[in-house]
Amino acid sequence: MQVPYDKGGFIPAGQVGLVGEVGPELVSGPARVTSRADTAAMFGAKPTVNIYNYGNDNVNVKQSSDGKSIDVFVGEVAKRAESQMATGLRSGRGEFSSALKDTFNLTRQGG
């Protein structure tokens, strides 16, 4: 099946156009249709990834061979956050502990 707007174009007001890269889709005008090639070119650009590490944590970055996927690992930050949350819960202090108390109307028992 050939899609009439595969190369882009304009669907006038009051008309319906057939578009869709995966399957047929009807679009009511007025609408501007971006071609499949132009859409692929827009998404084909290499991504820019900014990582701001304000601590002394190790950051590992892995990029797939096709350049479409970038994974950022900031391991120590997550471990430190988890430790601080646990300490706050045990002591009954800190923002996380306060949020739990306020949200669920909790009270501390014992030490």
Secondary structure as a PSIPRED ss2 file (coil, helix, strand):
# PSIPRED VFORMAT (PSIPRED V4.0)

   1 M C   1.000  0.000  0.000
   2 Q C   1.000  0.000  0.000
   3 V C   1.000  0.000  0.000
   4 P C   1.000  0.000  0.000
   5 Y C   1.000  0.000  0.000
   6 D C   1.000  0.000  0.000
   7 K C   1.000  0.000  0.000
   8 G C   1.000  0.000  0.000
   9 G E   0.000  0.000  1.000
  10 F E   0.000  0.000  1.000
  11 I E   0.000  0.000  1.000
  12 P C   1.000  0.000  0.000
  13 A C   1.000  0.000  0.000
  14 G C   1.000  0.000  0.000
  15 Q C   1.000  0.000  0.000
  16 V E   0.000  0.000  1.000
  17 G E   0.000  0.000  1.000
  18 L E   0.000  0.000  1.000
  19 V E   0.000  0.000  1.000
  20 G C   1.000  0.000  0.000
  21 E C   1.000  0.000  0.000
  22 V C   1.000  0.000  0.000
  23 G C   1.000  0.000  0.000
  24 P C   1.000  0.000  0.000
  25 E E   0.000  0.000  1.000
  26 L E   0.000  0.000  1.000
  27 V E   0.000  0.000  1.000
  28 S E   0.000  0.000  1.000
  29 G C   1.000  0.000  0.000
  30 P C   1.000  0.000  0.000
  31 A E   0.000  0.000  1.000
  32 R E   0.000  0.000  1.000
  33 V E   0.000  0.000  1.000
  34 T C   1.000  0.000  0.000
  35 S C   1.000  0.000  0.000
  36 R H   0.000  1.000  0.000
  37 A H   0.000  1.000  0.000
  38 D H   0.000  1.000  0.000
  39 T H   0.000  1.000  0.000
  40 A H   0.000  1.000  0.000
  41 A H   0.000  1.000  0.000
  42 M H   0.000  1.000  0.000
  43 F H   0.000  1.000  0.000
  44 G C   1.000  0.000  0.000
  45 A C   1.000  0.000  0.000
  46 K C   1.000  0.000  0.000
  47 P C   1.000  0.000  0.000
  48 T C   1.000  0.000  0.000
  49 V C   1.000  0.000  0.000
  50 N C   1.000  0.000  0.000
  51 I C   1.000  0.000  0.000
  52 Y C   1.000  0.000  0.000
  53 N C   1.000  0.000  0.000
  54 Y C   1.000  0.000  0.000
  55 G C   1.000  0.000  0.000
  56 N C   1.000  0.000  0.000
  57 D C   1.000  0.000  0.000
  58 N C   1.000  0.000  0.000
  59 V C   1.000  0.000  0.000
  60 N E   0.000  0.000  1.000
  61 V E   0.000  0.000  1.000
  62 K E   0.000  0.000  1.000
  63 Q E   0.000  0.000  1.000
  64 S C   1.000  0.000  0.000
  65 S C   1.000  0.000  0.000
  66 D C   1.000  0.000  0.000
  67 G C   1.000  0.000  0.000
  68 K C   1.000  0.000  0.000
  69 S C   1.000  0.000  0.000
  70 I E   0.000  0.000  1.000
  71 D E   0.000  0.000  1.000
  72 V E   0.000  0.000  1.000
  73 F E   0.000  0.000  1.000
  74 V C   1.000  0.000  0.000
  75 G H   0.000  1.000  0.000
  76 E H   0.000  1.000  0.000
  77 V H   0.000  1.000  0.000
  78 A H   0.000  1.000  0.000
  79 K H   0.000  1.000  0.000
  80 R H   0.000  1.000  0.000
  81 A H   0.000  1.000  0.000
  82 E H   0.000  1.000  0.000
  83 S H   0.000  1.000  0.000
  84 Q H   0.000  1.000  0.000
  85 M H   0.000  1.000  0.000
  86 A H   0.000  1.000  0.000
  87 T H   0.000  1.000  0.000
  88 G H   0.000  1.000  0.000
  89 L H   0.000  1.000  0.000
  90 R H   0.000  1.000  0.000
  91 S H   0.000  1.000  0.000
  92 G C   1.000  0.000  0.000
  93 R C   1.000  0.000  0.000
  94 G C   1.000  0.000  0.000
  95 E H   0.000  1.000  0.000
  96 F H   0.000  1.000  0.000
  97 S H   0.000  1.000  0.000
  98 S H   0.000  1.000  0.000
  99 A H   0.000  1.000  0.000
 100 L H   0.000  1.000  0.000
 101 K H   0.000  1.000  0.000
 102 D H   0.000  1.000  0.000
 103 T H   0.000  1.000  0.000
 104 F H   0.000  1.000  0.000
 105 N C   1.000  0.000  0.000
 106 L C   1.000  0.000  0.000
 107 T C   1.000  0.000  0.000
 108 R C   1.000  0.000  0.000
 109 Q C   1.000  0.000  0.000
 110 G C   1.000  0.000  0.000
 111 G C   1.000  0.000  0.000
